[in-house]
Amino acid sequence: MNEHIGSTLDDFLAEEELHAEAEAIAIKRVVAFQLEQRMTEQQLTKAELARRMGTSRSALDRLLDPDNASVTLLTLERAAKALGQRIRIELAA
């Protein structure tokens, strides 16, 4: 009998020690999507947003890459500010 029958995906990911990584990637994909939405709404190019953030286009490309989960809070804050937005982070049970 399969030991995983009846378990949840969260249970499986936790058992395989992949839960934190999977959650970080999911969060990053949502953030990248939201940033791109705001850019589209404001008709901003990547070059213009990078200029407003005071960073390079390649750094912005890393921020917008949904598969690159390594992003700093400072970079997120600068992107949000450049788009007239705020970052809200909270801990939840």
QUIWOSUL-V244342 format. One record per pair of residues at least 12 apart in sequence whose C-alpha atoms are under 6 Angstrom apart, sorted by the first residue. I is the first residue (numbers start at 0). J is the second residue. D is the distance in whole Angstrom. If there is no record, write none. Layout:
# QUIWOSUL-V244342
I_J_D ; I_J_D
This chain:
# QUIWOSUL-V244342
24_68_5 ; 27_65_6 ; 27_68_6 ; 28_65_4 ; 31_63_5 ; 31_65_6 ; 51_81_6 ; 52_77_6 ; 52_78_6 ; 52_81_6
